[in-house]
Amino acid sequence: ENPVFADFTDELAAEPGVTETSDAVTVTGIETSVTASVSGDGLPEIQVNEEAWVAAGGTVTVTNNDTIRVRLTSGSFGETRTATADVNGVTQDFAVTTRAADTTPDAFTIAAVTDAAPSSSSQSSTTVNGIEAAATVTIAGDGSPEFSTDAGVTWVDAIGSGSVENGGVILVRLTSSPDFSTERTATLTVGGVPATFSVTTAAQDTTPDAFAFATTLAVGG
């Protein structure tokens, strides 16, 4: 007996952790009933003529012109899992590849700092949302900018990079200009999405403290 049946159509962009079922293929080329089974990843199962599903380790009976399907549970982001149907020694695969994780965050903002003292370190923060896996973090700009993803325990400058998970808080800081009324900016980029951190120094104080002239009384000679 030499069963003939087509290869299953692979799934290339499955959601993670869901049951994916193959298309049904018809088995021909056999004159008597034969046994079939399934093996592979993701708790695979096989079905004949839309009857009960049978897990790996069990067998089903297939006759000429029966249809078979297989199914499995998809893996984590970017993972491929394969179920192999075996009909009397003839095999075909059903491969399920889970889509890549979304690491592009929602748009975010970083609160600006104003009235900073000249040549001082100024800090702000932002929260990252909308990603399914860790996203890359970098920073560039004026004032030797740095960022931290661990609440300020470690800081990364413009030469390095880091990563942040969904819901993570990023601290940013830079050194303000030595001049009064001057802005410095840095760009924090998370998963390809940029946001600007702005620090402006205070205006120069040109108002003196209150003062008074001493009164001099003229004394006649």
C-alpha positions in Angstrom: 0.0 0.0 0.0 1.5 3.3 -1.1 -0.8 6.1 0.2 -0.7 9.4 -1.8 -1.7 12.7 -0.1 -0.7 16.3 -0.6 1.5 18.3 1.7 -0.3 20.5 4.2 -0.3 24.3 3.8 2.0 25.8 6.4 0.9 28.7 8.6 3.5 31.5 8.5 2.1 34.1 10.9 0.2 32.4 13.7 -0.6 34.0 17.1 1.4 32.5 20.0 -0.1 29.8 22.0 -3.2 29.1 19.9 -4.4 25.9 18.2 -3.7 25.9 14.5 -5.5 23.3 12.2 -4.2 22.3 8.8 -6.2 22.1 5.6 -7.8 18.7 4.9 -6.0 16.5 2.4 -7.4 13.4 0.7 -5.6 10.1 0.9 -5.6 8.0 -2.3 -3.6 5.1 -3.7 -4.7 2.4 -1.1 -7.0 -0.5 -1.6 -7.4 -1.5 2.1 -7.5 0.3 5.3 -4.2 1.4 6.8 -3.1 3.1 10.1 -2.1 6.7 10.5 -0.5 8.7 13.3 0.9 12.1 14.1 4.1 13.2 15.8 5.9 16.5 16.5 5.8 19.6 18.5 3.0 21.5 20.1 0.8 18.5 21.3 -0.1 17.5 17.7 -3.3 15.6 16.9 -4.7 13.9 13.8 -8.3 13.6 12.5 -9.9 11.4 9.8 -13.1 12.6 8.1 -13.8 15.2 10.8 -14.2 12.6 13.4 -12.5 12.5 16.8 -9.0 14.0 17.2 -6.3 11.5 18.2 -3.1 12.6 20.0 0.5 11.6 19.2 1.1 8.1 20.4 -2.3 6.9 19.1 -3.4 5.6 15.7 -6.4 6.1 13.4 -7.7 4.0 10.5 -7.6 5.5 7.0 -9.2 4.1 3.8 -9.0 5.3 0.2 -10.4 8.8 -0.3 -10.6 9.6 3.4 -9.5 13.1 4.4 -7.1 13.8 7.2 -6.1 16.9 9.1 -3.6 17.7 11.8 -3.4 20.4 14.4 -1.0 21.7 17.0 -0.5 24.5 19.5 1.7 27.3 18.2 4.8 28.3 20.1 6.3 31.6 21.3 7.1 34.6 19.0 9.2 33.6 16.0 9.1 29.9 16.8 8.3 27.2 14.3 6.6 24.0 15.4 5.9 21.0 13.1 3.4 18.2 13.1 4.1 15.2 10.9 1.3 13.0 9.6 2.3 9.3 8.9 0.0 7.3 6.8 1.3 3.7 6.5 4.9 5.1 6.3 4.2 8.0 4.0 4.7 11.4 5.7 3.7 15.0 5.2 4.5 18.0 7.5 2.3 20.8 8.8 4.6 23.7 10.0 3.3 26.6 12.1 5.5 29.6 12.5 4.4 32.2 15.1 4.7 35.8 14.0 7.4 38.1 15.3 6.7 40.1 18.5 5.7 43.7 18.1 8.6 45.8 19.6 7.3 49.1 18.3 5.9 51.1 21.3 3.0 53.5 21.4 4.1 57.1 21.0 5.5 58.5 24.3 6.6 61.8 25.6 9.2 63.0 28.1 8.4 66.0 30.3 10.7 68.9 29.6 12.7 70.7 32.3 12.6 74.5 32.5 14.4 77.0 34.8 17.3 74.6 35.3 20.4 75.9 36.9 23.3 76.3 34.4 25.6 73.3 34.1 23.4 71.1 36.3 22.1 67.6 35.8 18.4 67.5 34.9 16.2 64.4 34.9 12.8 63.3 33.6 11.1 60.0 32.9 8.7 58.2 30.5 6.8 54.9 30.5 6.9 52.5 27.6 3.7 50.7 26.5 2.4 48.8 23.5 5.2 46.2 23.0 5.1 42.4 23.2 8.8 41.8 23.8 11.9 43.8 24.9 12.6 46.8 22.7 16.0 48.4 22.1 16.7 51.8 23.8 19.3 54.4 22.7 19.9 58.0 23.3 21.7 60.9 21.5 22.0 64.6 21.8 23.5 67.5 23.7 24.7 67.6 27.3 26.1 64.1 27.6 22.6 62.5 27.8 22.1 59.2 29.5 19.2 56.8 30.3 18.4 54.2 32.9 15.9 51.3 32.7 16.6 50.1 36.3 15.5 53.1 38.4 18.8 54.8 38.2 21.0 51.9 39.3 22.9 52.0 36.0 23.1 54.6 33.3 23.8 54.2 29.6 25.2 57.0 27.5 25.0 57.7 23.7 27.6 55.1 22.9 25.7 52.2 24.4 22.2 50.7 24.2 19.8 48.9 26.4 16.4 47.3 26.4 13.0 47.8 28.1 10.0 45.6 28.6 6.3 46.6 28.3 5.3 48.9 31.1 8.9 49.8 31.9 10.0 53.2 33.1 13.0 54.9 31.5 14.8 57.7 33.3 16.7 60.3 31.2 19.1 63.0 32.2 21.5 65.5 30.7 23.7 68.4 31.8 22.1 71.7 31.1 23.9 74.5 29.2 26.4 76.7 31.1 24.5 79.7 29.6 21.3 81.3 30.8 18.1 80.9 28.8 19.5 78.2 26.6 17.9 74.9 25.6 19.6 71.5 25.2 17.8 68.5 23.8 18.4 64.7 23.7 16.5 62.1 21.6 15.5 58.9 23.3 14.6 56.1 20.8 12.7 53.0 21.9 12.0 50.3 19.3 12.5 52.8 16.5 10.2 55.4 18.0 11.9 58.7 19.1 10.9 61.3 21.8 12.7 64.5 22.7 13.9 65.5 26.2 14.4 69.2 26.5 16.2 71.1 29.3 16.2 74.9 29.3 18.2 77.0 31.8 16.7 79.8 33.8 16.9 83.4 32.6 19.7 85.4 34.2 18.6 87.3 37.2 19.3 91.0 36.6 17.2 92.3 39.5 19.4 93.3 42.4 18.5 92.9 46.0 16.6 95.8 47.6 19.0 98.7 48.4 18.8 102.2 49.9 21.0 105.3 50.0 22.3 106.5 53.3 20.9 109.9 54.3 23.5 112.5 55.1 22.6 115.6 57.2 24.3 118.8 56.4 25.9 120.3 59.5 26.3 124.2 59.5 29.8 125.6 60.3 
